[in-house]
Structure formats: structure tokens, C-alpha cells
């Protein structure tokens, strides 16, 4: 499975096959249990399917709307769909739309996506594991999502020019794009704060290279800062390096105070000591200017290698004071003082249903390193929560813990660690250094066999924290783990508990 593939293949398949989320499918199978009249196709019973060829024939001469209903709430495109006319395809879902195959608009036709038309909690999802994406040959085509019109762009430079003219606009990537011909960017390609919506449509930007000088803007990434929405984009084989005295360095966004959803990244991020935050996906995630809500990252995956002598480094985010959920990181992380497999420093941030599996090194004297988070820091509000999380990577630092390098307050619930923890100055199977009293832990576990640690924290064990042998941790879900959230199988995650909504790559 390639690095660009998102992690929710199993979840999407489940959603399309259970009776609770039955789908009106579009595939190469024969049309069945579907009525098409006056340009509208809707299900008339269970196992409804519209044949791709039948749909293409209708689109050759008229606009077509494919609808779902309460009994069949989702729409799923299972096989490739291509048409060359000027007519619009509208997918109008009672709840969700799942694009599991290429959709190619070869003419100047339009596409409209509408979700939650009667339902709620729906989304539109592009499954990269099955090449699910929407591609437009002509940027003069029309794209409308939930009533919002989008400007189509084909490359980074066109996107940058459009954002320069209107930083609050709605833009969509019309096709996958190889950035190799762009050469090496000497600074952030999009240096302005982006306040609008960027929709990747499941497409990929590959081979983005940024080597910034010390005179480059504060943040170095594809987007310097975003307070808007970035989603449905894959970055592959990105290389971002900054040896100057800049701020946040990452692949997608230097600073996020908006929303980032359904994204993935692979490649490498390198930073120098004077760089504050290194992140595989985002340098710093949290509130920006006064009055903004905290940054949110969800359904994110990073295989990016993060390394350098920057102060803070994390597999997905360097510094987090916002919200991260349903996300995972597997790249190795090297930081100078604070290093975490998922997050370098978590300051009053919320992390849930997420995990990290890469090795973590804190290279500086007195550094903190954790399989999931390097430092969990208590602030004035006291809001610091890690819930339903785990880490499996090796950890090496002065203060190191299987899950957390050092904690200075917070609440931890339904979390565990299994990675080997090096015996250094302060080491623990779950937490390394402990400040401000013992941590508040509910249903916390460490694998005493694989971490090679007899104590849960660097200052001994504590209430709510239990060491288990490897055999015990693999035998059944630990006490206190919610079976609606956690699963366990000998063939998944090496037999350790895994998150049902965020399974690891196999």
C-alpha cells in the first residue's frame, strides 16, 4: 500500500456494506432497484445500483441528479465514471458520499456534491486506496459543494496567485499534480494567511520541494498560515528544509488555526536549531489571532520523517494547543528538546482516537521524548486531555516514556504504550518525567515486556496505571477500554488493541 493511501479503507467499506448505512451505489453492475425520471435517479429498494454506462448515456444529453434517501442514506461510486458533455452530475445524499473510484470530467460539465440532505453527521470521502478522486480536464468547469462554488486550479502557482488576489476564496485542485517541474521553492509557495476553503478532491501533489533561506517568511510549508479549511489532499514525497531562523516547518501548513481534514503526507521535514516547531503535517496547531477558535486536525495521516535540531518536533504536529483526533503518524521523529511520535508539545490541547508508531529521539541534554507526545504541559485553563490513544514506537531521550516524555498536568484515559523505552535519566513505560504531582490517569496501560520498563512512570507507579505482559495485553481488551471504540485481532496491529475508526495500515 503506497504512502498516499488514506487509512480509512476499512471504515469506508464498512459504511457501504452495513444495513445501517446502506448506499445507493454507482458501479459496473446492472442497474437495479433504481428509478430514473426527469433527470433524477433514486433508489426504490435495498441494494440499489445505477450502472455506470447507463449514467454516462444520460449525462451525454442532460443533467442528472443521483439521490439517496433515509433507507439508503449514502451514495457510493465504486467504479470509474467519465463523461465528455457539458451536462452536470449532481450527487445529492441523505447523509454521505463515498468516492471509491476515479471520476473524470473530460468536457466542461459541472459537478455538485450535497451531503446531509435530510440526515446528519454525513461527509464526502475520497478513498485514495482505490484511486477515489474527482478530476476536471477544464478549469472552466463548475464545482459546487454544499451550495458553495469553487474555483478550479491545476497547479501550485495558479493556486498561489488566486489566494494572493482573494485569500478568503474557495478553491479546488482540478487534478493530481507533479511539482517536480516547479523546481525548488526558496520560500513558502503560499506565504499569505489562507482564510477560505481548499478542496483537494482526493487528488495528490507530489514532489513538492522547499529549501528556505534564513530570510524566508516565518513559517515554511505549502501554506504558511491557514485559518480556513484544508481537506481531501494527499502530499507525496515532499521535502521541506529550513536552516534559517524561522518559525514552523512542515509539509502542509506552518500554522493552523482553522480546520484540516482527510489529508495525508509522506516525505521529509528538516529544520535547524533556531526553528521553533517541526511537524510532519503542521508546525503549530492552535489559536492564531485573538478571538479565533483553536485549530482542528482530523482524519490525518503522516508518514513524514521529521528530523533536525529544532526545539520541538512531532510526527504530525510540532506544537499543539488545539484539537487532534482520528489521526496517525508513522514517521521517525528527531527533535532537540521535545519530541513526540504524534505531537512534540501538547499545551492544553485535546488528542483523541489517535496513535503513533514511529521511533522518537530527543537529542538534547535533558530532552523529553514520548512515543505519542514529548511534553504534556499544563496551562492556566487546565484543559489537557489525551483520550483513547496509543504509541508503539521506540523512544530514546534523557526523559522518555512509552506514551509521554514528561507530563506537567492533564488527564489521560484509555491509553497504552508498547514501544521499547531506553533506560536513561528518567524513564517509564507510560510516562517519563512527572511534575506537579502524579498524573490523572484512567485505564492507562504499558506493555512491560516490550517497553522493558517495570514502572509506569519515572517516579514509580501511580493510580490508574497498570503494567501488563505482552501476552496479557494481546489476550483481551484491557479493563476500562470501550469496546465500541476499540477492537482486537491477532492479524491487526500486532495483536494489540486498535481503534475501530482509525485502524493501522496493514
ABEGO torsion letter per residue (X at the ends): XBAABBAAAAAAAAAAABAABBBBBBBABBBBGBBBBGGBBBBABBGBBBBAAAAAAAAAABBBBBBBBAABABBBBABBBBBABABBBBBBBABBBBBABBBBBABABBBBBBBGBGBBGBBBBBBAAAGBBBBBABAABBBBBGGBBBBBBABAAAAAAAAAABAABBBBBABBBBAAAAEBBABBABABBBABBBBAGGBBBBGBBBBBBAABBABBBABABBABBBBGBBBBGBBBBBABBBBBBBAABABBABBBBGBBBBEBBBBBAABABBBAABABBEBBBBGBBBBBBBGBBBABBBBEABABBBAABABBABBBBGBBBABBBBBAABBBAABABBBGBBBBGBBBABBBBBABBGBBBBAABABBBBBAAGBBBBBGBBBABBBBBABBBAABABBAEEBBBGBBBABBBBBBABBBAABBBBBGEBBBBBGBBBBAAAAGBABABAAEBBBGBBBBBAAAAAABBBBGBBAAABBBBAABGGGBBBBAABBBBX
